[in-house]
Amino acid sequence: MSPKQISGQPKVREPSTLYERIYARAAQVPPGYVTTYGTIGKLVGCPARAVGYAMHFLSAADRPEVPWQRVINVRGGISTHGDRQRQLLEAEGVVFNEQGLVDLQRYGWQFADAAHSVDLSDLAEI
């Protein structure tokens, strides 16, 4: 048995870098749902801005297994990739309102191991 396997099963390793942890969380959001930079940040222990940077660098890294388009801002808006991001989300069934926002109560993904899904607590400050 190779050192990367235990009892015939591939060894699962925790992502070692912050960006890898962010990408692993984003990869958990299924088609037709979204999450926010702040929600992923709370789950991995970093500020929302760091999640935004990770998503920005991901586009250049060309990692198709990470659905970067499903990570949006706390208002339900697209922050960086505009038209392309919206097209990808709409193709998955996500609907935008007249203001170009996604209803986070309807499309926000509920992470199984989190005490919250999309964190709407910051909306009171907007």
Secondary structure, DSSP 8 states (H G I E B T S, - for coil): --TTEETTEE------SHHHHHHHHHTTS-TT-BEEHHHHHHHHTS-HHHHHHHHHHHHHHT-TTS-GGGEE-TTS---SSHHHHHHHHHHTT--B-TTS-B-HHHHB---TTSS-SS--GGGGG-
